[in-house]
Amino acid sequence: MRIGISTIPTLRVPAFLKGQLTIFDLASLQGRWSIVSFLPTFGFAEAISLNQYHRKTKKDGTLLLGILPFADPFLDPRLQKTKILRMPILADPLQRLRRTFGLTQNSSTNCCESFIIDPERVIRYHLIHQLNWRGLPFLTEILKHCQDQYSPSIKPPHSSDKIVNLHTFSRFQKITA
């Protein structure tokens, strides 16, 4: 996948929403900003952080999706933690999403790998960050800058808005061929 060029394919994948198994169609990302986060681990603390972050992104009109880290999510005992989540958590038992986004099976860090996707389903940014109070607000700032840069209606900045050059974040951007 190439940032700014590649679009997300229309795949249907198993997902968990409020503890119930369902099917999620990636075509539903069309028309809204989205964040797809590959989770490094999944436990109670991660579920609480994701719920809080989901509330914030939902207010901004952004869809947040998590992708489970374990290979067989249907048999894993950590699956019970998905019951408290209010956001879709995608399962990737065949590793199709990992291959689509250009990720390897064994990620070397214990960090999230998040992709910001525009309303046309084009990947605009790839960020490796912590799933905590520092990493998630940083992801929000980058999302705002992507929205400002790639949205068709450019609004003038308000005096209270932070103005940050997107190039300062380029060292965190990973371009995959």
Residue pairs with C-beta under 8 A, 6 or more apart in sequence:
1 100
1 101
1 102
1 123
1 176
2 123
2 175
2 176
2 177
3 123
3 124
3 125
3 126
3 173
3 175
4 122
4 123
4 124
5 122
6 122
6 123
7 120
7 121
7 122
7 123
8 26
8 29
8 36
8 100
8 117
8 121
8 123
9 26
9 100
10 25
10 26
10 27
11 25
11 26
11 96
11 97
11 100
12 23
12 24
12 25
12 26
13 23
13 24
13 26
13 90
13 91
13 92
13 96
13 97
14 21
14 22
14 23
14 24
14 73
14 74
14 90
14 91
14 93
15 21
15 22
15 23
15 24
15 88
15 89
15 90
15 91
16 22
16 68
16 73
16 79
16 82
16 85
16 88
16 89
16 91
17 85
17 87
17 88
17 89
18 82
18 83
18 85
18 86
19 80
19 82
19 83
19 84
19 85
22 88
24 65
24 88
24 90
26 121
29 63
29 117
29 121
30 119
30 120
30 121
31 119
32 61
32 62
32 63
32 119
33 61
33 62
33 63
33 116
33 117
33 118
33 119
33 143
33 146
33 147
34 62
34 63
34 64
34 65
34 116
34 117
35 57
35 62
35 63
35 64
35 65
35 114
35 115
35 116
35 117
35 139
35 143
36 65
36 67
36 97
36 101
36 114
36 115
36 117
37 64
37 65
37 66
37 67
37 112
37 113
37 114
37 115
37 131
38 67
38 69
38 97
38 98
38 101
38 103
38 107
38 112
38 113
38 114
39 46
39 66
39 67
39 68
39 69
39 112
39 131
40 69
40 107
40 109
40 110
40 111
40 112
40 131
41 69
41 110
42 66
42 68
42 69
42 70
42 78
42 81
43 78
43 81
44 81
44 84
46 81
46 131
47 81
47 82
47 84
47 85
48 84
49 131
49 132
49 133
49 136
50 64
50 66
50 85
50 87
50 131
51 84
51 85
51 86
51 87
53 64
53 136
54 64
54 85
54 86
54 87
55 86
56 140
57 63
57 64
57 140
57 143
58 64
60 143
62 143
64 87
65 87
65 88
65 89
65 90
66 85
66 87
66 88
66 89
66 90
67 89
67 90
67 91
67 92
67 97
68 76
68 89
68 90
68 91
68 92
70 76
70 78
71 93
71 95
72 93
73 79
73 91
73 92
73 93
74 91
74 93
82 89
90 97
92 98
95 105
98 104
98 105
101 113
101 115
101 123
101 176
102 176
102 177
103 113
107 113
109 128
111 128
111 129
111 130
111 131
111 135
112 128
112 129
112 130
112 131
112 135
113 126
113 127
113 128
114 126
114 127
114 128
114 129
114 139
115 123
115 125
115 126
115 127
116 123
116 124
116 125
116 126
116 127
116 139
116 142
116 143
116 146
117 123
117 124
118 124
118 146
118 150
124 146
124 150
125 142
125 143
125 146
125 169
125 173
126 173
126 174
126 175
126 176
127 138
127 139
127 142
127 169
127 172
127 173
128 172
128 174
129 135
129 136
129 138
129 139
129 172
141 162
141 164
142 166
142 169
145 164
145 166
145 169
146 166
148 154
148 155
148 157
149 166
157 163
